[in-house]
Amino acid sequence: MRKKMKIYRMLRVIVIVVVASIFFGFVIQHLWNWLMPAIFGLRPITFTQALGLFLLSKILFGGFHRHSGGRGWRRHMEERWSQMSPEERERFRSGMRGRRGCGFGSRSEPSPQQAPQ
């Protein structure tokens, strides 16, 4: 019974990967052929070239890993939080409060480059 379930699960994953690859291949092909020739003067691509671009982008940017929905990150942060002392927790909280949004250059105190002279 367990062996049948494993085979069924593996076949389901293979079917999902194949269908998703075909879908993303068509999306990439149509987006490329719609945008790139008009914007940059590049040639249109075929479906197989679009699949190659999809594979290349997964290798370079996405990787091939299981997506756990953030559960791995959450567990990691809970472990770190439990190992922090109360002083470290407060320092972390105050640092996060100072970020105000995304935290890229949004601190209230000016940096040395921005300080008035």
C-alpha positions in Angstrom: 0.0 0.0 0.0 2.8 2.5 0.9 4.7 1.7 -2.2 1.6 2.5 -4.3 1.2 5.8 -2.5 4.8 6.7 -3.2 4.5 5.8 -6.9 1.2 7.8 -7.1 2.8 10.8 -5.4 5.9 10.7 -7.6 3.8 10.5 -10.8 1.7 13.4 -9.5 4.8 15.5 -9.0 6.2 14.6 -12.4 2.9 15.5 -14.1 2.8 18.8 -12.2 6.4 19.6 -13.2 5.7 18.8 -16.8 2.5 20.9 -17.0 4.1 23.8 -15.2 7.1 23.7 -17.5 4.9 23.7 -20.6 2.8 26.6 -19.2 5.9 28.7 -18.2 7.5 27.9 -21.5 4.5 29.3 -23.4 4.3 32.3 -21.1 8.0 33.1 -21.6 7.8 32.6 -25.3 4.9 34.9 -25.7 6.2 37.6 -23.4 9.6 37.5 -25.2 8.1 37.6 -28.6 5.7 40.4 -27.6 8.3 42.6 -25.8 11.9 42.0 -26.8 11.6 42.5 -30.6 9.7 45.8 -30.1 11.9 47.1 -27.3 15.4 45.8 -28.1 15.1 44.7 -31.8 15.8 41.0 -30.9 14.5 38.1 -32.8 11.5 36.1 -31.7 12.2 32.7 -30.0 10.8 29.2 -30.3 9.1 27.2 -27.6 12.2 25.1 -27.0 14.3 28.3 -26.6 11.8 29.6 -24.1 12.1 26.3 -22.2 15.9 26.8 -22.3 15.5 30.3 -20.9 13.2 29.0 -18.2 15.7 26.3 -17.2 18.6 28.8 -17.3 16.8 31.3 -15.1 15.9 28.5 -12.6 19.6 27.5 -12.4 20.9 31.1 -12.1 18.2 32.7 -9.9 15.7 30.2 -8.5 17.5 26.9 -7.9 15.7 23.6 -7.6 14.6 23.3 -4.0 11.4 22.5 -2.2 9.3 25.4 -1.2 8.2 24.9 2.4 6.0 28.0 2.5 8.3 29.7 4.9 8.1 27.1 7.6 11.8 26.4 7.6 12.6 30.1 8.0 10.0 30.4 10.8 11.4 27.4 12.7 14.9 28.8 12.3 13.8 32.2 13.7 11.9 30.6 16.6 15.1 28.6 17.5 17.2 31.8 17.4 14.6 33.7 19.5 14.5 31.0 22.2 18.3 31.1 22.5 18.5 34.9 22.9 18.8 36.6 26.2 16.2 39.2 27.2 18.7 42.0 26.5 19.4 40.6 23.0 15.6 40.3 22.3 15.1 44.0 23.3 18.1 45.1 21.1 16.6 43.1 18.2 13.2 44.7 18.7 14.6 48.2 18.9 16.6 47.6 15.7 13.5 46.4 13.9 11.5 49.4 15.1 14.2 51.7 13.6 13.7 50.2 10.2 10.4 51.8 9.4 9.1 49.9 6.4 11.6 48.1 4.2 14.7 49.4 6.0 16.7 50.6 3.0 17.9 54.1 4.0 14.8 54.9 6.0 16.5 55.5 9.4 15.7 58.7 11.2 19.3 59.6 11.9 21.3 60.8 8.9 24.2 58.7 7.6 27.6 60.4 7.5 27.2 61.0 3.8 23.9 62.8 4.3 25.0 64.9 7.4 24.8 68.6 6.8 28.2 70.3 6.6 
